[in-house]
Amino acid sequence: MSFPAANAMQASTGLWQWLQESRASLAFTTYQSNRLLLVGRKPEGRIAVHERVFDKPMGLYAGEDSLVMSTRHAIWQLENRLAPGQTHAGCDRLYVPARSHTTGDLNVHDVVRDRHGETLFINTDFSCLARLRDGYSFEPVWQPPFISALKAEDRCHLNGLAMRAGAPAYVTACAASDDAAGWRHQRAGGGIVMHIPSNEIVAGGLSMPHSPRWYRGKLWLLNAGSGELGFLDGERFVPVAACPGFVRGLAFAGDYAVVGMSCLRASSFGGLPLAQRLAAAGQASQCGLVVIDLRSGAPVHSLLFDGGVDELFDVVVLAGVERPSALGFQDDGIERLISFPGSGGLLATKPTVRRPGIGAAVAAPALPRAAAACVKYQHVYHLNAANLAGYEAMTYPSLQARWRGQAPHGELLGVSASVDGAMVALAVAEQAAGADGAPLRTLLSLLVLPPYRHQGIATALLKHLHLPPPPASTAAIRPCLDTLQDTL
């Protein structure tokens, strides 16, 4: 399905300020729309939302400089590839898919790393806690004692995992059932919390509990079927806040909890306490993130969807991050942005002519004139008529039109000018043997975006192509320059 534009998300007035004061950003998943979303802040009080497409992203874990994310049939590790102090397109983190482990479709829910750096996850279909193991889809680590066999039957809907001191401590399940999908008949009050080391059920009577988290000496969790955030006091669940949605996905920042909310699905969520509460209040369920003050239980900030997305899955807090971004497999950054030991951070093998996000190639966005001091010049290699089609918006006269009447007869050479990785100018020349057999370069195309014209960029491009500057152009390039006067 299509994903709504950022303007279909409504941020509360104080969310930007809270992110700034917390010195943090947020990341969350929505498997309904196959998106990983990253929420940071732009200057002047504006929220930045960055999205990337993955196949059914669900569980999400934030490490010091990485993310771990479960998807339909794999668990991915995404690494930040920006060096300290480096930015890319205004972002201070760029999470890149670095490695994956193919698990098959296990309906993986919560995913974490333990104190040894090992990836653990809740294998919901097989009703167990598992870890990655080379040569296998997964290795079982623990299962509830009432589960008699590991079969892909989602017997109890094991879903949440809480770590304590870097080791697995608690899990949540929707019922203590050993029958295939048996939990579905106990959604309203069959939910349990189990203590892994003792194999004991420490709390029951819950409604589809999710997202247990050990924080500040308490076991917090979401009683999803009642829409409540709370903690355990012995065997008793103590509600702290009631939300207008099915709650799933929980993270903390200081005195605040960040909770993911989903709209109720009539077919799956009918008869839940949340549905009854909202009906009595005349409210509709909502989808989005809500920030709750743990001291008062009051919701203080939110980021809500107006439509198009009805379900969220997991959320994490990215501490110390101002504006995060990520690479996906649908944008060209996955091809051209590289790093290696000694590279000093991220390098671009060639600049982009795509806008940030997902979409077809378009003209690079106009960038502020003040950024002209940061212009970087780069040779674009291995050009031909076919791959230059991707740069058509940055050619003048049109090279695609030229190829229709005259095929290239020499080597094509290109030099780009870019700011923060986005192309602002491009020059393309052709080198062939002249009448005397010596190499002769002819300028075919040159375009500088309007905010950067009359600043010497065209002259610099020609210099990089080893062509004379405009005022002293040779006859070989004069016809093209005469045509391009308005672009200089």
N, C-alpha and C positions, 0 to 999 in steps of 0.2 A: 504494500500500500504506500501511497505517497505520505510524506511527513510534513506537518504544518510548518510554515515559515516561523522564524523566531518571533515575529510580531503576534503569533497566536499564543504566546506564552506571556502571562502577566506577572510581573515581579512587584512585590509590595514596595512601598516607598523607601523603607529603611533597609532593604536587603543589601544594597551596595555598601552602605555604611557598616552593616554588620560583618560582611565579608572582609572589609578593610580592617576593622577593629580586631577581627579574629585572625587576621593575616593568613587567610585560607581561601581555597576554592572548593568546588564540589564536583563530583562526577557521579552519574547515575545511568542505569540501563533501562531500556524498555524493549522487551522481546517482542511485544506486539507490533512495534514498528521497526525492529531490527536496528536499533540505534544505541550507540554509546554517546552520551552527551556530557560535555564539560562546561561548567559554569564558573566564570571568573569576572573580573571587572576591568572595564575600560576607563580611561581618564574621564573626568567631569561627571562622575556619578552614573555612568551607563553600565548595564550588565552585559557581559560578553557570553554568548552561548555558541559553543562549537560542537558539531555533530559529525559522527562517522558511522558508516554502515558496517555491521557485522551480522552474521547469521544467528539469530536468536540469542543475543547476549543476555545473561542472567546474573549469576553470582559475580561480585566484584570485590577485589581486595587492593588496598593501596599500601605499597611498601615505601621505603624511604625515597626511592627515585624510580619507581616502576608501578605498573598495574598488573594484576592477574585477573583474568576474566573467563568465565565459562561461557561456551557457545553451544550450538546445537550438537555438534559431534566432536568438539575439541576444547582444550583449555589453552588459552593464549597468555603469553607473557609479553607485555608492552614495556619497552625501556625508554626512558628519557634520553634523547640523543643531543640535547643542548649542553654545552659546557657552562660552568658557573658564570653568570653574568651575561651569557649570550642570549639573544632573542631571535625569534623567527616570526615574521608577519605580526609583530607586536606581542608575541606570546613568550613566556619565560619557561615553558615546558612543552616539549614535543614528544609525545608518547608514540613509539614506533613498534608495530608488531615484530617481535624479534624471534620468537620460537613458539612452537605449539606442540601439543601432545594429542594425537587423535584417540579419543575415548570411545567413539560411537555415541549414539543418542542414549544417554543415561538419565536425562532430565536433571542434570547437575544443578543444585541450588547453591548454598553458601560455599565459598571457596576461600581458603586462608593459606598463610605460610606459618609454619611453626618456628620455634626458637632455633632450629637447625637449618632453616631455610627450605625445608621440604614442603611441597604443595599438598595440602589435604583438602578434601571436599566432601560434601554430602551427596552421595549417590542415591537420589530419591527413588528411581525405578527399582534398584536392588536393595533398598531399605538398609543401607549401611554407610558408615564413614569409610572413606577410601583415600588412597594416595596414588600418585603416579608411579609407574614402574616400567622401565624399559622392557620392551618385548611383549607388553600386555596392554589391554585397554585400561585396566586399573588393578590395584591390589586392595582387597578388603582389609581394614584395620580394626574395625569394631562394628558390632551390630547389636540392636536391642535383644535382650534374652528371650523375648517372646516371639522373635522372628526365627522360624524353624528352618528356613532355606533361603538361599540367595537366588531369587528369581526376579525377572524384570516384570514385577506385578504391582509395584507401588502400593505395598500392603498397608503401610501406616502413614504414608506421606511424611517421612522424615525430611526435614527441610532446613533447619537452622543449626548453626554451630557457634558456641561461645568458647573462646580461648581464655586461659588464665595462666599467667606467667609463661606464655608461649607454648602451652600444651592444651590439647582438647579437654574441656571440662564439662560442658553441658550441651545437650541437643534438644530441639523441639520437634514434636510430631503431632499430626492432627488426630491420632488415635492410637491406642495400644492394640492394633489389629494385626492378625497373621493371615487374613484372607485377602485375596487379590482385590485391590481397590476398596478394601473394607472400611477405610476411614471415611469414605464419602457418605456413609450413613450416620456418621457421628460428628458432623461438622460443627454443630451448635454448641456442644459441651463435652466432646470426647478428647480434647487436646491435652497433651502432657508435656512436662519438662523432665528430662532424665539427666542424672549425674553419671558421667561416663566411668570414672574410676570405681564407683561402687555398684554400677548397674542398677541403681534404684530410681524409681519414679519419685521425684521430689515435689511435684505439683501436678494437679489434675483439674478437671472441670473447666478447662479453657476452650476457647473457640478459635480453632485454626491458628495456634500461636506460631509466630515467625521471628526471625532475626534476634536470637538471644545474644547479648553482649555483656561481658563483665566490665564494669566501669566504676571507678571510685569505690571499690569494696562492695558493690551490689551487682546482682544479676538482673539486668534490664531486659525486657522483651516487649514484643508487640503482640497483643491479643487481637489478631487481625480481624476475626469475625465480629468483634465488638467495637473495632476502631479505636482501641485504647493503647496508649503507652503507659507502661508501669514497671514495677520491679517485684521481686519475690521477697517476702518477709516470712522466712520459714517456708511453710507450704502454701502460704496465702499470697495471691496476686494482688498487689496494691496499685490501683490505677492512679496515674498522675495527670493525664490529659486525655480527653476524648476528641477524636478527629472526625471530620465528615467524609471518611473514605476507608476503604479496606487497606489497612496499614501493613507495609512490607518493605524492608530496607531501613536500617537504623545505623546512625553514626553520631559521634559526639565531638563537640568543640567547646572546651571550657565548661561553662555552666549551661550549655545548650545542647539539645538533641536535634538532629535533622532526621525527619521521618518521611518516607515515601508513602504516598497515598494513591490508590487506584479506585476507579469507579466500580460499583457493584455490577457483576454479571448476573442477570436474572436466572440463567440456566444453572450456574455453578454456585452462586452465593445466596440463593433464595433461602429464607427462613433463618438467616443469621441475626443475632442480637443487633448488629449495626443497622440492618434494614429496618427493623422494628423501631429503633431509636430515631432514625432519620424520618421515617414515615410519620411518627408521632409529632415530630417538630416541623413537618412540612418542608424538609430539606431534601435536596438532591445530593447524591454522592459526588465527590470531586476527585480530580487527578492532578498530582503535582507534588511538590516538596513543601513541608511546613517546618519551621524552626520553632522549637518549644523551649521556654525558659524552665529549667528543671527546678528552680527554686519556687516558682509559683504555679507551674503547670500551664501557664498561659501561652497560646500561640502568638509569636511576636513578628514573624516574617514568613513570607510564602513566595513560591514560584509555581503558578498554576497554569494548566493548559486550558485554552478556550474550547478546544475541540480537536478531533483527529487522532489524539492519543488518549486512551482510557486507562491504561495499566502501566505502572512502573514496577521494577523488580528490586533493585538494590541501589544503595547510595553509599558513597564514602566521602570523607573529608580529606582534602589535599592540603596538608599543613605547610605553610610557608610558600605557597604558590599563589601568584597574582592572577595570571591568565593562562590556563592550560589549553593545549590543543593536541591533536593526534593525527596520525596518518592512517588512512584506510586503503582498501584495495581498489577503490573506484576513482581515486584522484592521482594525478601524475607525480605527486611528491614521493610516492613509494618507489619510483624509478630514479629520480634525479637528486634526491637528498641523501648524502652519504657522510660517513665519518670513519676515521681509522686512527690508530695510535699516532700521536704527533700531528694530527690534522688541526688541533686547536678548536675542536667543536665541529659543528655541522657545516658541510660544504654542499654547494649546488653544482652538479655537473653541467646543468644548463638552467636558465631562469624559466619561470612559468609564464604562460599567457592565460592561465585559468584563474578565476577568482577563488578566494578561499572557500572551501566547502565542495559540494558535489555538483557537477553540472557540466554542460558542454563548454568547449573552448570559446572564449570571448575575448574582446580586447581587454588588455590589462587595465585595471582601474586607474583613474587619474590620481596621482599622489601629490601631497603638498609640495609646493615649490621649495619650502624650507628644507626639505629632505634631499635636495639636489647635491648637497655636499657629500652625501653618502652613496652616490652613484658608483656602481661597480661594473667594470667592463669585462666581458667574458667571450672567448671564442666559442662558437657553436659548430661542432664537428659533424662529419658524416652526413652532410645535407644532400638531399636529392629532391626531385619534384614531388615525390610522394610524402616524405616526412615534413616538407615545408608547408604542407596543407594545414598542419596544426598551428602554424605561425601566420596564416593568411591575414588575420586581423591586424597584424603588425607589419604588413608589407604595403608599399606604395611606390610606383604603380603596382597593381595586383599581379603577383607572380603566377597565381593560378590561371589568370587570363592570358598571361604571356605564354605559359606552357601549351595552351590550346592551339596557338599558332606557331610556336617555335620551341622545340624541345631543347633542353640544355645541351651544349656541345663541349663543355669544359667542366672543370672542378668547381663546385659551388662552395663559397666561403662566407661565413657569417660572423658578425660580432654583435653582441647585445649589450645594452645598458640596463641595469636593474637597480631597484631600490628595495631593500628588505626582501629580496627574492622574487619580486614581481617585475616583469619586464616593462620598461618605459620607452625603449627605443631599440630599433634593429636595423642593421645594414647588411645587405647581401650582395656579394660580388661574384663574378664568374671569371675563372682563370683558364686561359687557353693559349695555344701557341700563336704568336703574331706572325706577320708576313716574313720576318727575318728569322723565325724559329724561336725567338726569345719569349718567355712567358709574358702575357699581357692580361692585366686585370681590368675588368669592366664592371662598373657599379650598375646593379640591376634594380635595386630597391633600397629606399631609406625612409624610415618613419620615426619621428619623435613625437610622443604624446604632447598635447597642447601645453600643459603646465610646465614642461621642461624645454620648450623651444627657446631659441635665442640665448642659450646659456652655455654654448660651446660643446654640447653633447654630440652634435652631428660632426663637428670637426674632429672630436676625439675618436668617434667611430671610424672615420676615414683614415685617421692616423693608424689605428689598430689594424686596419685592412691594408696598410702600406699604400694608400692612395693619397694624392695631394689634397690639401684642404680646399674648401669651396672657392675662396678668392683666386686660387692659382691652379684651378683644375685643368687637367689636360683635355684634349679634344675627345679622348676615349671615354671620359665620364661626363663631359659637359652636357650632352643631351639629357641624361638622367637628372643631373643637378638642375637644369633649367626647368624640368617638370616638377622638381621637388622643392622649389623655393619656399612654398608655404609651410613645409614641414621642418625647416631649419631653424 
